[in-house]
């Protein structure tokens, strides 16, 4: 019987879902969390490992000679050294498209907060500001209408395209930039930017939806932030290290861009002295764009399907380049 280890199951299933279907496929052990130094010990006898954030480096894989399958419980798979996996004939799969609607929804939750400051105004009302107001209304921040504004989307896969659809519905113009420039699905009104710099220069809102690779790490930095409009908003629901946080904090505090809303950070959980915590007009949520119950349920279902197909000799959603 195959031995299956799930290393960090809590965030995906804190108790409202189930892993029971995996027990149909082998002897399955689920850990809520696994520290880096515990990975090898917990996986030593396993042929199959499922991981969300636990890292599988060259050293880890070399210490696990029985390992034949790594199921990444996410769309991004930068936690696995793919070259080493390929050399060791370890199949690696990911979970594509499970959180498309949830993440696109979060993009606009963050953007609406920057545009209308709903939480701050609600807090002010509860603190008595409206009751004490001489007029029938008040606002402490500019209220911004999105219709007619340009949204620049960096990375135009499933989530980027769903974000574009919502932007279209709000009356926004959409520009996209992607290294691959794959054909978009029908019904999306957008134009390709000539370059990343072209998109940054012309967009009122920039939303990041690209994977984290060496080529995209810190793509938003001191130089690229200077290209953006001083009124522009930056949204990141993709991966934290796409942005150099010290540079973004400086740009916000110096008024070089209008605001930022981030669901991901360079280090997670972040240190308490993160410079963005005190930056001007910066909204931060704790990596929850993917975390709707519906999305997490789809994630588990796809992970089960990936493993079932692998065991049947017809692996799907492979990312190890085979």
N, C-alpha and C positions, 0 to 999 in steps of 0.2 A: 504494500500500500504506500502511495506517495505521501511524503511528509510536507505539509504546507504551513508556512509561518507568515502571519500578518503582523508586521512590526510596530505599526503606529496607527491603530484603528480608531482611537477615541474621537478625533476631530471629525472623521467621516461618519462614525456611528457612536454617538455618545449615549446610546441606549434606546433611541426611537426607531431603529432599524434592526436588521439581523444579518449575521454572517453564516447562518445555519446551512445555506445551500452549498457552501464550500466543503462542508463535512460529507457531502455526497461524493466528493471527488478524491478524498484522502483524509489522512489524519491531520486535523487542522488545529493550530494553536494561535490564539489571538492575544496580542499584547496591546495595551492602551497606548503606551509610549515606550520607546527604546532609545537609550542614550548611545552615542557613537561607540563608546567602549563596550557596549553590550551586544552589538550587531553580530559579530562573529560567533560568540558563545551561543546565542539564541538560534542561529541559522546553521550550526555546524552539521547537523544531520539532515537538513532539509534539501530536497531537490527543487522546491518551489518557494519563492519568497514574494510577498506583496509589500510594497513600501510606498509611503507618501513622501516623507521628508528624510528618512534614514538614508545616508549616502552609501553608495556602492562604488568605492574607488578600486583602483587596480589592486591595492594591497588587500582590501577586504575580499575581493573575488578570488584572489590567489590563495587565500586562507580557507576557501570553501570549495573543495574539489568536487563535492557532490552536486553543487548548484547547477541547474540546467535552465531555469526560467526565473526571470524577474518581471513581475507585473507592477508597473508604476501606477499608483492610484491617483493619477493626475494627467493633465494634457501635456504639460512640460515635463521633460525627462532628463533635465540637466543633473539630477542626483545620481545618475549612472554614467560611469566611464564607458561609453558605447564602444570605443575602439577595443578596449580590453574584453568586453563582453563578446564582441565578434571573434576575437582571437581565441577565446575559450569556448566558442560555440554555445554561448548562453543566449537564449531567446529573450528579447526585451519587448514588452508591449506597453502601450499607454492607453489612456481613456479619452478618445476624441469627442468633442461636441456635446459632452454631457451637460455643460453649464452655460451653453450659449445664451439662452433667454435670461437666466439669472444674472449673468455678468453684464449683459447689455442693459438690463434694468438698473443695475447698480451704477453704471456710468451716468445715467441720467438722474438717479437719486443724488449722486455727488454734485453733478452739474447744477441741478435745481437749487441745491443748498448754496452754492456760490452765487447763483443769480438772484435768489430771493431771501436768503438767510432766514429760513423758516424757524429754525431752532432758536436763534438769538431773539427774533421778534416774539416768539411764543413765550420765551423766558421773561422778556421785558413786560409783556402783558400780565403775566402771573405775579410779577414783582410790583405791579401797580402803575406802570408807566402810562398805560392807556386810560386808566381810571383818572389819572391826574392831568390828562392831556386837555388843552383848551380847544382843540379841533376834533373832528370826527375820526381822524386817522393820524398816524405818524409813521415815519420810517427812519431807522438809524443807519441804514446802508442803502446804496443805490439798488433799485429793483430793475433787473435787466431782462429784456425780451429776446428770445432766441431766434424767432422768425427772421429770416433774411441774413442771419449770421452764417459764417463759414465754419464748418467742422472739418478739421483735418484728421484723418484716421491713419495711423501708422501701423501697418500689418492688416491685411484685408482678407483674412480667413473667415471662418464661420461667425466668430464673435464680432469682428470688425464689420462684416456685412450686415449683421443684425443691428448693430449700432447705427449703421448708415440708414437702415430702413426707418428706425425711430426718428433719427434726425430729419429725414425726408418728411415724415408725418408732422413734424413740428415746423415745417417750412424752412428748414436750414438748407444751405448749399453744402455739398459734401465733396471734399478732395481726399484722395487716397494715395498712399505711397507704400509700395511693397517691393522687396527684392525680386520676388518671383513673378509678379504681375499675372497671376492666374486669372482666367476668365471669371468674372463675377456672375452670380445667379441673376436670373431675370427679375425685372421689376425694381432695380435699385438705380436711382438717379444720382450719378456721381461722375467725377472726372479724375483722371490720373494726374498727379502732380509731376512736373518735369524732373524733380529731384526732392530729396528730403528738405533741403534748404528752401526750395520753392514753397513747399507745404507749410513749413514753419513761418515763413514770412507773410503768407496770405491768410492764415487761419485765425479765427477768433477763439476757437476751442481746439486744442490738440489732445487727442485720445490715443493712448498707447495700447496696441493689441498684438505686438510681435513677440516671438519667443526669445528667451535669453540664450544667446550664443556669444562667442568671443567678439563677433562682428557687431553685436548690438549692445554689449555691455557699456554702460555709461554713455549711450548715444545722446542723452540729454545731459549737457554739461555747460560749463561757463560760456563756451563759444556758441553752442547751438541755442542756448537761452537768449543770447543777445540778438539773435535773428528774429525772435518772436515779437509780436506787437506788445507794447507796454500794457495794453488792456486785455491781453489774451489769458485764457485759462488753460491749465495743464491738468489732464486727468490720467491717472495710472491705475488700472485694474489688472495689469499683466504680471510683471515681475519687478521687484524693487530695484535690483541693480541695473535696470535700464536707465536710471537717473542717478547722477552723483548728488547726494543729498546736501552736502555743504554748499555746492554751487547753486542748487535750487533755493536754499535758505537765503543765501546772499541776494539772489535775483528778486525774491519776494520782498525782503527787507529794504532793498534799494529801489523798489518800484519798477524793476525792469520788466516784470510781467504782472498781470492783474491778480492772479490767484492760482492755487493748486488744490486738487482734491485727490487723495491717494488712499488706496485700499491695501497697498503693499509697500514694504520698506526694504532697504538693503539688508538689514539684520532683523530677523523675526524669532522671538519677541525682541523689540528694540530696547536699547539702553535708555535709561531715564533722561540722559543728557542729549538725546537726539536733537540736532539744531532745528529741525522742522517743528518741534513741539512749541517753540516760541516764535516761529516765523509768522509774518503778517499774512492774513487771509489764507490760511492753510487748513484744510479739513482732512482729517485722517481717521480711517476706520480700520478695524483689526483683521484684515484679510478675510472678509466675509462675503465677497461678491459671489463666490461659488457655492455658498453654504446653505442655500434653501433646502428644505427637506426633499423637495422634488428632484433637485439636481443631485443630491447625495444618494438618493435611491437609484437614479439612473446610473451613477458612477458604480455602485456595487453590482448592479445588474450587468453592466458592460464588462466589469472586471471578471465576473463569473463566466460570462460568455467567452471572453478572451481565453481564460484558462481551460474551459471545456473544449474549445476548438483546438487549442494547443495539444491537449492530451489525446485528441482524436486524430492528430497528425496533420491538421490543416490550420496552422496558426494565422491569426488575423491581427490587425492593428500593430504590426511589428514596427519598431523604430530602430532596430539594430542594423539596418541597411542590407538585409538578406532577402 
